[in-house]
Amino acid sequence: MAAQSLTVEFLPTDAVDGVRTEAQVHDVSLPDAVDGVPEVLENPHVDFPGTWRLVGEGVGGAHRYQRVERVADSNDTLAG
């Protein structure tokens, strides 16, 4: 399976409101089937496990992601 590379800036888990402190930039691999920049990354890098949400643009054109505890799915938003 072919893959494409995406340059990602990972904000530290103690970052508040997208303020960057000692962020780390890495290239992550995405399947070619992914079109554009994903809003959410699941376990994108061995050093950055978990769920990461796109929060803006980082240094040098990297895409800035911040870890989130949990991403709601459609079942979480339905009224019972």
C-alpha positions in Angstrom: 0.0 0.0 0.0 1.4 3.4 -1.0 1.7 6.2 1.5 2.1 10.0 1.6 4.1 12.0 4.1 2.6 14.9 6.2 4.7 17.2 8.3 3.1 17.5 11.7 3.9 19.7 14.7 2.9 18.0 17.9 2.0 20.4 20.8 3.1 19.2 24.2 0.2 17.9 26.4 0.6 20.9 28.7 -0.1 23.5 25.9 -3.0 25.7 26.5 -5.2 27.3 23.9 -2.9 26.3 21.1 0.1 28.2 22.5 3.2 26.4 21.3 5.9 25.5 23.9 8.6 23.1 22.8 6.5 21.5 20.1 8.1 18.7 18.1 7.9 18.4 14.3 7.8 15.0 12.6 6.8 13.5 9.3 4.0 11.0 9.6 2.8 8.6 6.9 -0.7 8.6 5.6 -2.4 6.2 3.1 -2.7 7.7 -0.4 -6.4 7.3 0.0 -6.4 10.2 2.5 -7.3 13.4 0.7 -6.0 16.7 2.2 -5.0 17.2 5.8 -7.0 15.1 8.3 -8.8 16.8 11.1 -8.0 13.9 13.5 -5.0 11.6 13.7 -5.1 8.3 15.7 -1.7 7.1 16.9 0.2 9.0 14.2 3.7 8.5 15.5 5.4 6.0 17.9 6.4 8.8 20.3 2.9 10.5 20.1 0.2 7.8 20.7 -3.4 8.8 21.2 -5.9 11.0 19.4 -4.7 14.3 18.0 -6.8 17.1 16.6 -5.8 19.7 14.0 -5.6 23.1 15.7 -3.8 25.3 13.0 -0.7 25.9 11.1 2.7 25.4 12.8 6.2 26.5 12.0 7.5 26.1 8.4 4.1 25.0 7.0 3.7 22.1 9.4 0.2 21.2 10.5 -0.2 21.8 14.2 -2.0 19.0 16.2 -2.9 18.9 19.9 -3.7 15.7 21.9 -7.3 15.3 22.9 -8.7 13.0 25.5 -11.5 11.7 23.4 -13.2 12.6 20.1 -17.0 12.3 20.3 -18.7 10.1 17.7 -22.3 10.4 16.4 -23.6 8.1 19.3 -22.3 10.6 21.9 -24.3 13.5 20.3 -27.7 11.8 19.9 -30.5 12.8 22.4 -32.1 9.8 24.1 
